[in-house]
Each structure stands twice: as structure tokens, then as C-alpha cells.
């Protein structure tokens, strides 16, 4: 979950009643003779053999996916001469909910948008999708969905619809494309779709819309895909075109209303 060090100990924070905690406690029981339970949530391991501590730190570091974020492992291992402090955290004290919205596009892509910035959620998405991630921007991931049908994505989202990763409860929310039976007129539907394309809300003022447009247009300008593979170049080109069209539609609508 989290590993860090200070001048007195190396601390490993783990959630209560998890498999990782169980394995760590089993290892400590078998291999550490100097174990001190300061409380139900604090355990000190202080054997002199550093190879035991190195193994435990190394395994926990990678098992908790901290290798992709946080303090460098080599720096932590330099301090393994210190006692190890196992801190057991209750999920009720630390659990944080993060929603991940899933959108299917007609470009063979899947867009995952987090409703807030969270490094654990991002780490989990990177772990699941790996090299299928076309780009990552702030709280948005674009996944190469080529070879996946809509039904396959629905099945996948059912499997990951709710996950507790360390101290974060991830809620994946799959949003089906708008149907032709919608009560919106075609113009209303296209306008709302334009707001969505700019990651904006329907009631946002035009200044915010313009800021979103400029930010996205700068990010997805085709020049930024120079030297990349053909698929990525096409993704940037298509996204840039959609962003430009969406902004123009909203701009024209605002001008008509004014």
C-alpha cells in the first residue's frame, strides 16, 4: 500500500484483512525472531540480518504496485538496516471512492475518465491495460479497443465494476452510447455530445469551454504524433478534428442564442 522510511524505521502500511497482509505476517512469524507487537495495528521487526528485511521490503514494494509510483526501491533498501514497522490500517479509516467512467467511441477506442485525480486508480488502470493505452491525459485514458466488441467490453466492465485496491474503492461505470430512441432532438444530442467531447459540462460558461478547447487542441495537435505509429497518428488526427468540430458547434450555438 505504502512504503517509506525515516531516521528510525522503514514503515510498511498495509490494509487489514488482505492477502498481502496475511503473507507478510506469515513471513514475519517464520523468519523474524525479534517481533514486537506495540498494539493491534503496529508490529516491529528488528532482526539484524538485512537479507530478510531486503526480501520483505522488495516483495511488498512490488506486490503493492508501488514500483510504478512513490519512493524509489533502491533508496528504501539503503535504509533496511533500520527496524521495519508494519502499520495495519482499517479499510473504514482509509477507504476512498473513485468513479471511473467508461465510454466507447466509434474509433475503436475506449475512454476511461476518473472523476478525480487518484494515483492508485491510475496505477491500477495502467496495470490492467498496459500497452493498450494510447495516451494518458490528466484523469483520462484512451485504450486501444481494436478487437474488442461492445459486448466484450460490457463483460469486462462487469468483472471490474467494483474493486478495492489498497485504500481505494474503484467503481467502474459503463455508459452505453446514446440510442436513437432518445427524447432529445438530433441538434440537442449533437450539442451535448460536443460538450462531452471537450470534457465539459452542459451548463459550463463559454470561457471554460474555450479553455478546455485550447488545452485539448494543444495536446492532440497532429504534430504531437509525429514519429509515432500509424494508429496513434490517426487517433490524434481524429480527436483533433472532433475537438475542433465540437468547439465550433458550441461557439455557433452560443452566438445564435446571444
Secondary structure by P-SEA (a helix, b strand, c coil): ccccccccbbbbbbbcccaaaaaaaaaaaccccccccccccbbbbbcccaaaaaaaaaaaaaaaccccccccaaaaaaacccbbbbbbbbcccbbbbbbbbbbbccccbbbbbbccccaaaaaaaaaacccccccccccbbbcccccccaaaaaaaaaaacccccccbbbbbbbbccccccccccaaaaaaaaaaaaacccccccaaaaaaaaaaaaaaacccccccccaaaaaaaaaaaaaaaaaaaaaaaaaaaac
